[in-house]
């Protein structure tokens, strides 16, 4: 039997043994058990931190093929970017200036960040949002969670819950740059009040805005749920396959001026006549399959538990045409022609990653009228093999097809345990959260060196919430976070762990008319923060370095205001100051003290939100977004500036409920970058000191590159629900 269906087969046997289970009401406690899966890592109205929630209904209105980071662009302090320029393929997110490697992501409470790079690669699970019930984004350190420590935010996703009623859904969308998404979903409904099966398959393609930045992706989601009184068991498997033409090089200003803003240098080479051409298979290829088994149990009115097992298998490679490479670096012997040995050549390389990630998570919740205590633990192991092959060499050499030139392996063990307690004392709610985390990382890479590090982190969090009246709250909290360097950090030096002390103070208002205002002030003080240098590795990964002391100070304001019978105003703004303290850098061969400098990729102003008009069964939503000026380096170099930009999206939604055959038909139309602004959301900047052979003539060279985003484009879709 295909291993993807083993969990579902197990549930079928369980269901047969409980065929005549007790009837379950739709408002029964079983529905609460769905939330227990993520309760241990989530915040609620009594938690003294800043967070935002997005539910399925809100996500569906804009789910036309763009990736999860792009859909989160409406939230406070969020900046998103895409390599292909149109939100399909490789996408990235920053929260409070922290990139995706510093945003902890969990799927049903299970860590999703790659164990070595700490990154999140949504391209490996296209259209995953179609199987998501709700999303919570916690800004700052947030609550204790599983996986890498959160330095910018925590992003928790809960996948679809079970459905009482059977359904089928067909969704198709089309748009600019030949973008198209096709999704089929189904549910058996709750059979005999005991078991439900559901699934999804998706296919997504796009040519991309950037030249040749096409994407060919597919994904699946299968889930079986068993319920019986206070028991919930869920077995699910999901994953995807993607092939994308690489666009992670960006383009330098010189290339943009010469070839246009959609130029992609990926795969460039020159024929015998010196004509620039592009290699057809300059692609990234990856397969990823996830397996999860969850058991949630209500033992009494006070006790609930959750236990989960998980396993993820990943395998893939990327292929590159490389110009004028030194053959000895590949272990290749060049032939001697006319008495001269061939030492350099163009070649085609392929680099592989074969990894396994598995472990468990668990939590127990004890609740009374006055106290709530959650105890949790998780243990994970990652094993990864990295190896490379040479497929072809232009010059005459001694070479076997697919000749291997390196093989590295790594192992990472990650254990954490935490206890969270909430005490209700009159109008006060006191919060305490203690986490211990142990991480062991070994690697024998040619570039990383022989790494054998063990880290032990203690991460305390305390806070309190005071209820002024039934509409207002104020809160304050302190949280500490520690995190280990990632693989790229080891490749670029001798990094040390970084530490963050996060102070948050906030005010919340919400009345019975659904009007809400949230104000949050934060001060995040870092020690040895691994800040982005602005430079990229040969795979497009951001390069970081320890910066000593640094801080982020800011205020975030968001609101939800029904203005009239049909209007909803939901603005947000974040104003911040982000600085490296007494920063030093080598410029023109001399170490210079630059004082307090802006932290790279940290705009001082981010504003956005939405204004919607609803009437009957249709809605129009305007989504503006402003991102202030930011630097791509930590040296405040004027040549590293990313200019501010302001974009506008417009979304139309219409629902029609026919009387027969079809339950509902949803029409969605989205105009992105409505005014066609030429903006750039991301880039890179690096420096190098030139001409060390002549003392006194050293000059720091500066190189910058950019990732232009699409001008006006659209997506249109229709969903049929049966």
C-alpha positions, 0 to 999 in steps of 0.5 A: 500500500502507498505509504501516504494512505497508511494513516487513513487505513488505520482510522478506517479500522478504528471507525469500524470498531466504533460504528455505532458511536454516540451521536455528536451535536455540532456545538459539542465539546469535540469541536473544541478538541480541534483547537487543542491541537494548537492551544499549547503554542497560541495566544488568546485575549488574555495573553500579554503579547501582540497577535493577529488572526486570519480565518478561512473565510477571510483567506478564501477571498484572496486565495487565487494562487499567490503564496501564504506570505503574500496573503499575510501582507495585510497584517501589521509590521509585515513586508513581503517579497517574491522572486518571480515578482507576482507572488507565485513560486519563491516568496518571503516575509519579514516581520518587524524587520526580521526575515523568514529565518527568524519567524518561527512557523508551525503547522498544527503545532509541529515545526516547519522551519527547515532545521538547518537554514531556518527558512520556510519554503512555501514553494514546496507546498503550493496552495497549502492555504486551501487546506488551512482553517485559520492562521495566527501571527504573533509579533515579537518573541510570542509564546513558547513554541516548537522549533527554532526560536522566534526573533521576529514573529511566530506563525501558527497554522491550523489545518482544516477541521473535520466537516459534519456534512459532505461537500465537494469544491472545484476552484479555478483561477487564471490571471496575468503572466499565464498564472493558473490554479486548479483545486479540487476538494472533498469531504465525506462528512461525518460518517456514523457520527464517528469518522470523516475523510477529506482531501485536496489536490492542486495544480498551479503554474505561472510564467512569472513577471521576471523573465523565465521565472516560471513555476510548475507546482502541484500539491495534495492534502489527505486527512482522516478524523475519528471522533468519539465523545471526548476523543479526537484522532486525526491522521493527515498527509500533505505535501507538494512537488515544485519545479521553478526556474531560478530567479534568486539572482535578482538584477543589478542596476546596470542589468536593469538599465540595459535589459529592462526590469524583468531581466533575469541573469539566472542561467546566462552563458555565452556562445562561441560568438559571444552572444548571451544565451540562457541555459534551459534547465537552470531550475530548482526541483524539490519534493516534500511529503509530511505525515502527522498523527494527532490524538486529542483527549478530554479526560475530564472537565479540567484535563485535556491532552494532545499528542502528535507524531510527525515525519517529513521527507524531502528530496530535491536538487537545483541545477546551474550553468556556471561560468569560468569555474576553477576545475580543481574545486570540483576535483576535475583534471583538465587535459593538456592541449599543446603543452598547456593544461586546462584549468578553468571552464564553463560547466553544469553542476547539480546540487542535491538535498536529501533529508528526513525530519521526525519527532513528537509533540505533546501537551497537557492542559489543566483548567479551572475557573481561576487558573490554566496550566499548559505543560508541553514537550517536543523532540525532533531529529533532522538528518540531511545529506548534501551532495553535488555532481558535475553533469558537463564541462565545456573544455576537454577534461577527464570526467564521468557523467554525474561525477560527484565532487562533494558529499556532506551530511548533518544531524540536528537534535532539538528538544524543548519543554515548557510550562505556561500558567495563567492566573485569574485574580479579580481584574488581573490575569497573570501570565508565566511561561518557562521554556528549556531548549536543547539543540545539538548540531553536527555537520561535516560540510566542505564549506561549514567545516566540522561543526559539533555544537550543543546549545542550551537555552532558557527562555522565560516569559512573564506578563500581566493583563488588566481588564479596565471594563468589559471593552478595554484591557491593558497588558505588559510583558517581558520575554527572552529568546535565544537561538542558534546560528543556521547552516549559512552562518557557519559557512560564513564565519564563526557565529555565536548564538544570539539573544533577545530581551523583548519588552511589550506594552499594549492596549486593547479595545473591543465592544459588542458592535465589533469595533476594535483597536489595538495599540502595542509598544515594543522594545527589543534589545539584542545581543549578538544579533545575526543581522542581514549583511545585504549579501547573498550566497550562491543559492540566493540565501541571505548572508548574516553576521553577528552585530554586537548590540542592537535594538528595535523600538516601535509602536503598532496600531491596528483597528477594525471599525465598522463605519456604517451599515456596509463599510468596514475600515481595518487600518494598521500602522507600525512606526519603529527605530531599528539600530545597530549600536556602535557598528564597525565595518571595513571601508577602504581597508580601514575599520571605521566606527560608524556609530548607531546605524540602521539595521538592514531591511528594517523600514521605519514605517509600514502601513496598510490594512483594508477598506471594504464595502459589503452589500448583500452577497458581494464585497469590494475591498481596497488594500493599500500598502506603504513600506518606508525607505530601508537600507540593504546594508548595516553601514547606512551606505546610500548605494544600498537604499531601497526606496519607499513604495506604495501599492494598491490592490482591489478585490471583488467578491461575489457569492451566488447560491443557486436553488438546485444542484450547487450550494454556492458559487463564488466569483473573485477578482483581484487587481494587484498594484492597481496603479502600476507602480514600478517598485522594488521590495527586496535586494542585496548589497555587498562590498569588497576591498579591491587591490590589496596588492598595492597598499594605499590604493585599497578601495571598497567596491559596492555591488547592489541588486534588486528584485523588481515586482510586477506592475499592474496584474490581475487574478480571477477565479470561480469556485463551485461548492456542492 
